[in-house]
């Protein structure tokens, strides 16, 4: 192969490398713009509305224009062998399962040793399955990743049903 052909091939590969780098930078820029748009206010909510509590005091308003949901204060077992059990929620994660080192030890043959974890992040609570055999259910959907849990959502692990309550 001639020296000219090798030089042209080198410049071609260098050009291809730069095209790849620029396309990666452009994709990241698009992702940043999508993220930025998601954080801005929805159309029609330019000015905050005068939302008040029942006692007439101003309510906290988020960018979405909605008042915040009340933060859950307890975890209640509503079905299963431990029905009626209540656990106060603090700022530490809650481990759910049959293992004795779990925060909530489930007397349920369908739960795994360390079945699921309920953890706070900011002002919200999240639930994640820890690779259990029978799965963790939030409402009618089986968890595949950590998911936000709202007060009143039904968490099912085997025959046990739990709910966050205010």
Buried (B, 14 or more C-beta within 10 A) or exposed (E): EEEEEEEEEEEEEEEEEEEEEEEEEEEEEEEEEEEEEEEEEEEEBEEEEEEEEEEEEEEEBEEEBEEEEEEBEEBBBBEBEBEEBEBEBEEEBBBBBBBEEBBBBBEBEBBBBBBBBBBBEEEEBBBBBBEBEBBBBBEEEEBEEEBEBEBEBBBBBBBBBBBBBE
